[in-house]
Amino acid sequence: MPIHTIARHDCISSIAARYGFHWRDLWEHPDNQALRDRRKNPNLLYPGDELFIPPLQLGTQSLASGQQHRVVVKALGATLRIRLQHDGEPISGAYVLEVAGQRLEGELDGDGQLEQSIPATATRARLLVVERNEQFDLMIGDLDPADTPSGAVERLVNLGLFTDRSVRELTPELRHVLMLVQREEQLDATGELDESTADALVRWHGC
């Protein structure tokens, strides 16, 4: 049976679209139980993880002969959710999102959150917050699980608590910032990336 090895920028929606499935059909398949136990969140997979791909069951459609028919196949999509803050306060106002050749416009809600349907295969986007004239380049599917050093770094950088996004191991600098998080959360300040610390990073970051 085919196994898909997770690569950078892969997410459950993009993988499902590539193989012709809805993402739940893959994630909830019994042969992916071990991956569900390890990762918990289908949108936070890690390069090297393995996802079982079941055989695709082809459907049939009966059509009358001698007539012209129009068959519409709905494209598989995904939902992009982002929360924007400045100094802990939500950012509001209009935005423009450029993704997969589309220009999508909307308004950030009272919590500074954007929620927008996008193509499932999109890996990059550009976000403009109109009134602030601020632009962000987004790497979709690039966030690693919080219990990995790279995932911790990505969240800390996004929160403005760390500067070097290239760090991929528990360096002394990263351990120092983790200790600050642990003290704030009233955890043992070990500098280790244990389960409680990873959970705290998820709460702080929102995912």
C-alpha positions in Angstrom: 0.0 0.0 0.0 1.3 3.5 -0.8 2.9 5.6 1.9 3.4 9.3 1.6 6.4 10.7 3.4 5.7 14.2 4.7 8.0 16.9 3.2 8.4 20.6 3.9 5.2 22.6 3.0 3.1 19.4 3.1 -0.2 19.6 5.0 -3.1 17.2 5.2 -5.2 19.3 2.8 -2.6 19.5 0.1 -1.8 15.8 0.4 -5.5 14.8 0.2 -6.0 17.1 -2.9 -3.0 15.5 -4.6 -4.4 12.0 -4.2 -8.1 12.9 -4.8 -9.4 12.5 -1.2 -11.1 14.6 1.4 -8.6 15.2 4.2 -10.7 13.4 6.8 -10.7 10.2 4.7 -6.9 10.1 5.0 -6.5 11.3 8.6 -9.2 9.1 10.1 -8.2 5.9 8.2 -7.3 3.1 10.7 -3.9 2.7 9.2 -3.0 6.2 10.2 -3.8 5.7 13.9 -0.2 5.8 14.9 0.3 9.1 13.2 -2.8 10.6 14.8 -1.5 9.4 18.3 1.8 11.1 17.7 0.8 14.4 16.1 -2.8 15.0 17.4 -3.3 17.9 14.9 -3.6 17.0 11.2 -2.4 20.4 10.2 0.8 20.1 12.1 2.8 17.3 10.5 6.6 17.0 10.5 9.0 16.2 7.6 9.6 12.4 7.7 6.2 11.5 9.1 4.5 8.8 7.1 0.9 8.9 6.0 -0.9 5.9 4.6 -2.8 6.5 1.3 -5.6 4.0 0.8 -6.7 2.9 -2.7 -9.0 5.5 -4.4 -12.5 4.3 -4.8 -13.8 5.6 -8.1 -17.5 6.6 -8.3 -19.8 6.3 -11.3 -22.5 8.6 -12.6 -25.4 7.4 -14.8 -26.2 9.7 -17.7 -28.9 9.5 -20.4 -27.6 8.9 -23.9 -28.3 11.3 -26.8 -28.2 14.3 -24.5 -25.7 16.9 -23.5 -24.7 16.9 -19.9 -22.7 19.2 -17.7 -20.8 17.6 -14.8 -19.3 19.9 -12.2 -16.5 18.6 -10.0 -15.9 20.7 -6.9 -12.3 21.6 -6.3 -10.9 20.6 -2.9 -10.0 23.6 -0.7 -8.5 24.5 2.6 -9.1 27.2 5.2 -6.4 29.6 6.2 -6.7 31.0 9.7 -4.3 33.7 11.0 -4.5 36.0 14.0 -2.6 39.3 13.8 -1.6 41.2 16.9 0.7 44.1 17.8 2.1 44.3 21.3 -0.6 41.8 22.4 -3.4 43.8 20.9 -5.5 42.6 17.9 -5.0 44.3 14.5 -8.1 45.3 12.7 -9.1 46.6 9.3 -9.1 45.5 5.7 -6.7 43.0 4.2 -5.8 41.7 0.7 -4.6 38.2 0.4 -2.8 37.1 -2.8 -2.6 33.3 -3.1 -2.4 30.9 -6.1 -3.0 33.7 -8.5 -6.1 34.9 -6.7 -6.6 38.3 -5.0 -8.9 37.9 -2.0 -10.2 40.8 0.1 -11.7 40.8 3.5 -11.8 42.3 7.0 -10.0 41.1 10.1 -12.4 40.4 13.0 -12.3 41.9 16.5 -9.6 39.4 17.6 -7.4 40.2 14.6 -8.3 36.9 12.9 -8.4 36.2 9.2 -10.3 33.2 8.0 -10.2 32.6 4.3 -10.9 29.7 1.9 -7.8 29.0 -0.3 -6.8 26.3 -2.8 -5.7 23.1 -0.9 -2.4 23.0 -2.8 -1.3 26.6 -2.0 2.1 26.8 -0.3 2.7 30.5 -0.3 0.7 33.7 0.0 1.2 37.4 0.5 -0.9 39.3 3.0 -1.4 43.1 3.0 -3.0 44.8 6.0 -4.3 47.8 4.1 -4.6 50.6 6.7 -1.2 49.8 8.3 0.4 49.3 4.9 2.1 46.2 6.3 2.9 43.2 4.1 3.6 39.6 5.2 4.9 36.7 3.2 3.2 33.5 4.4 4.6 30.0 4.1 1.6 27.7 4.2 2.0 24.3 5.7 5.4 25.3 7.1 4.7 25.2 10.8 6.2 22.2 12.6 4.7 20.5 15.7 5.3 22.5 18.9 7.2 19.6 20.5 10.0 19.8 18.0 12.8 22.4 18.3 11.9 23.9 14.9 8.3 24.1 15.8 9.1 25.9 19.1 11.4 28.3 17.3 8.8 29.1 14.6 6.2 30.0 17.3 8.7 32.0 19.4 9.7 34.0 16.3 6.1 34.7 15.4 5.5 35.9 19.0 8.5 38.2 18.8 10.4 36.3 21.5 13.2 34.8 19.4 15.0 36.1 16.3 16.8 33.2 14.6 14.3 31.2 12.6 17.0 28.9 11.2 17.6 27.2 14.6 16.7 23.6 14.4 18.0 22.2 17.7 18.0 23.1 21.4 20.8 25.7 21.5 21.7 27.5 24.7 19.8 30.6 23.4 16.7 28.6 22.7 16.8 26.9 26.1 17.1 30.3 27.7 13.9 31.5 26.1 12.1 28.3 26.9 13.1 28.8 30.5 11.4 32.2 30.4 8.2 30.6 29.0 8.4 28.0 31.7 8.7 30.5 34.5 5.8 32.5 33.1 3.7 29.3 33.1 5.0 28.3 36.6 6.6 25.2 35.2 10.0 23.8 36.2 12.5 26.0 34.4 14.6 23.2 32.8 15.0 24.7 29.3 13.8 21.3 28.0 11.0 21.1 25.4 8.7 18.8 27.3 5.0 18.3 26.8 3.9 21.0 29.2 6.2 23.6 27.6 5.0 22.6 24.1 1.4 22.9 25.2 2.2 26.4 26.6 3.7 27.4 23.2 0.5 26.2 21.5 -1.7 28.3 23.8 0.5 31.4 23.4 0.7 31.1 19.6 -2.9 29.9 19.0 -1.9 26.6 17.3 
